Amino acid sequence: MSSIVGHRTLDRLLAWRARATPHRIFVVFDDMEGGVTKLSWRSFRRQVERTANLLRALGVGRGERINLHLPNCLEFLYLWFGAARIGAVIVPTNTASAVPELEYLVAHSGCRVIFTAASWLESAVEVGRRCARVQEVVVCGRAAGSAHRHFSTGLSSQPDVLRGPAVETRPQDEVAVLYTSGTTSRPKGVVVTHANYVYAGETVAKAIRLAPSDRHYVVLPLFHGNAQYYSTMSTVVSGASMLLMPRFSASRYFDHCIAHRCTVASLFAAPMRMLLAQARDPAHRRNRLRVVLFAQSVSGAQLEEWHHRFGAPLLQLWGMTETMGPPLMNPVDFERRNMSMGLPVMGYEVQVVDESGAVVPPGEVGQIVVRGEPGTTLMKGYFRNDAATRATIRDGRLWSGDNARQDADGYFHFVDRAKDMIKRAGENVAASEVEAVIREHPAVFDVAVIGVPDPVRDEAIVGCVVPRPGVHVESADLIVWCRERLASFRVPDRIEFRPELPRTSVGKIQKHVLRREIAGNER
């Protein structure tokens, strides 16, 4: 079956860019400490070739896996494309992972080498000691006095043309294993191919009309699919450029955006709320952003405030690590309903179905399923987990685990995670519906609603609320607020206040952590 991917792979794309537009800037890295590095397509390609040679010198061959335990940095990009050049596979991990978590990921994936930075070296070394397959830990960036091999030193001794046997990569070859964030269970490794990456990039680039004159603003972590699929790969397939930041900074977000003349960005709800919590500055409206992709729950009032303060057009979408590109996006050239996830993107077939797989009528709630081709438009599968792969991809359709409804005009509206429904006295309560009401209260900054065991009603509804800074609100006030706006069986039994909510590195609320903490407090 032919697709928009054709015979393209990451190394073929990069080689063509280096020949066609050798002097155009591909990536700008701002270290947030005054250092700015700019690399053209040709310069970046040469660094990738050196990295490929270094990997071979470390004994990394085709099909072998390396762990990137790194923050956003140029070395991450070199290793990603360098591994792809020789047929190796990257396994990026969250730098916030505890040693046992990292140990599981490195052991499960069977990584040979761990690449990390000085701040996480101790954890990486301990994991390397525990995992028999790990042969070496390599330090990227500054690491004065470290006894371990330095990436920069090894790189400087390598030629900028691949030496040794040539490698012929194919679109269906594996490039990465991206572990899901594990908000409800053990992380699963999503296997990503060259074709997957190219397809993801094309999906976003075509949907938002990305051009060589555009510049992506990348603040989300590169170890996550969003920054890889939506930002980096759309930049590569379109010949645009990207500004890579080490991390997200709410206080400096628009200053960097304006200084580097960025035109496209990608965020999610948590950092958007952090930006809205900053002091107002009229200068922030001077940004050049023409589209800001976002996902996850934002209230109507927050959307309005964003538009008024920043003037940067928002576009909500929906996607998963498993779906590569976002199958649902609000349109660039038609009505944007940013309280919805938008319409199906060209190249994807999306449906809302019941438990039997039958499509439900508009307005009814069902699970989102996405039809596609594993290894191209959908993940190739879960690494070393055939049972999970079979449960997720059935008859050519990926079952997302997300509940949604479609309105009369075809727009998809998120309801809840299928596993996030609260069972209360025989009624199914979507946590997101309760959260949406609580979030509209002027004293509420953030909220998560969960179900906890209840001996009488199966589960009790608990709202975990982060108040706005400097604002006082009583739990009774929020209960009354809900009673006035929700059916009685959806009203929370109690409200708990917290300074913050536990989140994954990409902003997903870890409700299993909240449930565990509340259960522990009730013993």
Secondary structure as the mmCIF struct_conf table of DSSP 4:
data_model
#
loop_
_struct_conf.conf_type_id
_struct_conf.id
_struct_conf.beg_label_comp_id
_struct_conf.beg_label_asym_id
_struct_conf.beg_label_seq_id
_struct_conf.end_label_comp_id
_struct_conf.end_label_asym_id
_struct_conf.end_label_seq_id
TURN_TY1_P TURN_TY1_P1 ILE A 4 HIS A 7
HELX_RH_AL_P HELX_RH_AL_P1 LEU A 10 ALA A 20
BEND BEND1 THR A 21 THR A 21
TURN_TY1_P TURN_TY1_P2 PRO A 22 HIS A 23
BEND BEND2 ARG A 24 ARG A 24
STRN STRN1 ILE A 25 ASP A 30
BEND BEND3 MET A 32 GLY A 34
STRN STRN2 VAL A 36 SER A 40
HELX_RH_AL_P HELX_RH_AL_P2 TRP A 41 ALA A 57
TURN_TY1_P TURN_TY1_P3 LEU A 58 GLY A 59
TURN_TY1_P TURN_TY1_P4 ARG A 62 GLY A 63
STRN STRN3 ARG A 65 HIS A 69
BEND BEND4 ASN A 72 ASN A 72
HELX_RH_AL_P HELX_RH_AL_P3 LEU A 74 ILE A 86
TURN_TY1_P TURN_TY1_P5 GLY A 87 GLY A 87
STRN STRN4 VAL A 89 PRO A 92
TURN_TY1_P TURN_TY1_P6 THR A 95 ALA A 96
HELX_RH_AL_P HELX_RH_AL_P4 VAL A 99 SER A 109
TURN_TY1_P TURN_TY1_P7 GLY A 110 GLY A 110
BEND BEND5 ARG A 112 ARG A 112
STRN STRN5 VAL A 113 ALA A 117
HELX_RH_3T_P HELX_RH_3T_P1 ALA A 118 TRP A 120
HELX_RH_AL_P HELX_RH_AL_P5 LEU A 121 ARG A 130
TURN_TY1_P TURN_TY1_P8 ALA A 132 ARG A 133
STRN STRN6 GLU A 136 CYS A 140
BEND BEND6 GLY A 141 GLY A 141
TURN_TY1_P TURN_TY1_P9 ALA A 144 GLY A 145
BEND BEND7 ALA A 147 HIS A 148
STRN STRN7 ARG A 149 HIS A 150
HELX_RH_AL_P HELX_RH_AL_P6 PHE A 151 SER A 156
TURN_TY1_P TURN_TY1_P10 SER A 157 SER A 157
BEND BEND8 GLN A 158 GLN A 158
BEND BEND9 ASP A 160 VAL A 161
BEND BEND10 GLY A 164 PRO A 165
TURN_TY1_P TURN_TY1_P11 PRO A 171 GLN A 172
BEND BEND11 ASP A 173 ASP A 173
STRN STRN8 GLU A 174 TYR A 179
BEND BEND12 THR A 183 ARG A 186
STRN STRN9 GLY A 189 THR A 193
HELX_RH_AL_P HELX_RH_AL_P7 HIS A 194 ALA A 207
TURN_TY1_P TURN_TY1_P12 ILE A 208 ARG A 209
TURN_TY1_P TURN_TY1_P13 PRO A 212 SER A 213
STRN STRN10 ARG A 215 VAL A 218
BEND BEND13 LEU A 220 LEU A 220
TURN_TY1_P TURN_TY1_P14 LEU A 222 PHE A 223
BEND BEND14 HIS A 224 HIS A 224
HELX_RH_AL_P HELX_RH_AL_P8 GLY A 225 GLY A 225
HELX_RH_PI_P HELX_RH_PI_P1 ASN A 226 MET A 233
HELX_RH_AL_P HELX_RH_AL_P9 SER A 234 SER A 238
TURN_TY1_P TURN_TY1_P15 GLY A 239 GLY A 239
STRN STRN11 SER A 241 LEU A 244
BEND BEND15 PRO A 246 ARG A 247
TURN_TY1_P TURN_TY1_P16 ALA A 250 ARG A 252
HELX_RH_AL_P HELX_RH_AL_P10 TYR A 253 ALA A 259
TURN_TY1_P TURN_TY1_P17 HIS A 260 ARG A 261
STRN STRN12 VAL A 264 PHE A 268
HELX_RH_AL_P HELX_RH_AL_P11 ALA A 269 LEU A 276
TURN_TY1_P TURN_TY1_P18 ALA A 277 ALA A 277
BEND BEND16 GLN A 278 GLN A 278
HELX_LH_PP_P HELX_LH_PP_P1 ALA A 279 ARG A 280
HELX_RH_3T_P HELX_RH_3T_P2 PRO A 282 ARG A 286
BEND BEND17 ARG A 290 ARG A 290
STRN STRN13 VAL A 291 ALA A 295
BEND BEND18 GLN A 296 GLN A 296
HELX_RH_AL_P HELX_RH_AL_P12 GLY A 300 PHE A 310
STRN STRN14 LEU A 314 TRP A 318
HELX_RH_3T_P HELX_RH_3T_P3 THR A 321 THR A 323
BEND BEND19 MET A 324 GLY A 325
BEND BEND20 PRO A 327 PRO A 327
STRN STRN15 LEU A 328 MET A 329
BEND BEND21 VAL A 332 PHE A 334
TURN_TY1_P TURN_TY1_P19 ASN A 338 MET A 339
BEND BEND22 SER A 340 SER A 340
STRN STRN16 GLY A 342 GLY A 342
STRN STRN17 LEU A 343 PRO A 344
HELX_LH_PP_P HELX_LH_PP_P2 VAL A 345 VAL A 345
TURN_TY1_P TURN_TY1_P20 MET A 346 GLY A 347
STRN STRN18 GLU A 349 VAL A 353
TURN_TY1_P TURN_TY1_P21 GLU A 355 SER A 356
BEND BEND23 GLY A 357 GLY A 357
HELX_LH_PP_P HELX_LH_PP_P3 ALA A 358 ALA A 358
STRN STRN19 VAL A 359 VAL A 359
HELX_LH_PP_P HELX_LH_PP_P4 VAL A 360 PRO A 361
TURN_TY1_P TURN_TY1_P22 PRO A 362 GLY A 363
BEND BEND24 GLU A 364 GLU A 364
STRN STRN20 GLY A 366 ARG A 371
STRN STRN21 PRO A 374 PRO A 374
TURN_TY1_P TURN_TY1_P23 GLY A 375 THR A 377
STRN STRN22 LEU A 378 LEU A 378
STRN STRN23 GLY A 381 TYR A 382
TURN_TY1_P TURN_TY1_P24 PHE A 383 ARG A 384
HELX_RH_AL_P HELX_RH_AL_P13 ASP A 386 THR A 392
STRN STRN24 ILE A 393 ARG A 394
TURN_TY1_P TURN_TY1_P25 ASP A 395 GLY A 396
STRN STRN25 ARG A 397 GLN A 406
TURN_TY1_P TURN_TY1_P26 ALA A 408 ASP A 409
BEND BEND25 GLY A 410 GLY A 410
STRN STRN26 PHE A 412 ARG A 417
HELX_RH_3T_P HELX_RH_3T_P4 ALA A 418 ASP A 420
STRN STRN27 MET A 421 ARG A 424
TURN_TY1_P TURN_TY1_P27 ALA A 425 GLY A 426
STRN STRN28 GLU A 427 ALA A 430
HELX_RH_AL_P HELX_RH_AL_P14 ALA A 431 ARG A 439
TURN_TY1_P TURN_TY1_P28 GLU A 440 GLU A 440
BEND BEND26 HIS A 441 HIS A 441
TURN_TY1_P TURN_TY1_P29 PRO A 442 ALA A 443
STRN STRN29 VAL A 444 ASP A 454
TURN_TY1_P TURN_TY1_P30 PRO A 455 ARG A 457
STRN STRN30 ASP A 458 PRO A 467
HELX_LH_PP_P HELX_LH_PP_P5 ARG A 468 ARG A 468
TURN_TY1_P TURN_TY1_P31 PRO A 469 GLY A 470
HELX_RH_AL_P HELX_RH_AL_P15 SER A 475 ARG A 483
TURN_TY1_P TURN_TY1_P32 GLU A 484 ARG A 485
BEND BEND27 LEU A 486 LEU A 486
HELX_RH_3T_P HELX_RH_3T_P5 SER A 488 ARG A 490
BEND BEND28 VAL A 491 VAL A 491
BEND BEND29 ASP A 493 ASP A 493
STRN STRN31 ARG A 494 PHE A 497
BEND BEND30 PRO A 499 PRO A 499
STRN STRN32 ARG A 503 ARG A 503
TURN_TY1_P TURN_TY1_P33 SER A 505 VAL A 506
BEND BEND31 GLY A 507 GLY A 507
STRN STRN33 ILE A 509 ILE A 509
HELX_RH_AL_P HELX_RH_AL_P16 LYS A 511 ASN A 521
TURN_TY1_P TURN_TY1_P34 GLU A 522 GLU A 522
#
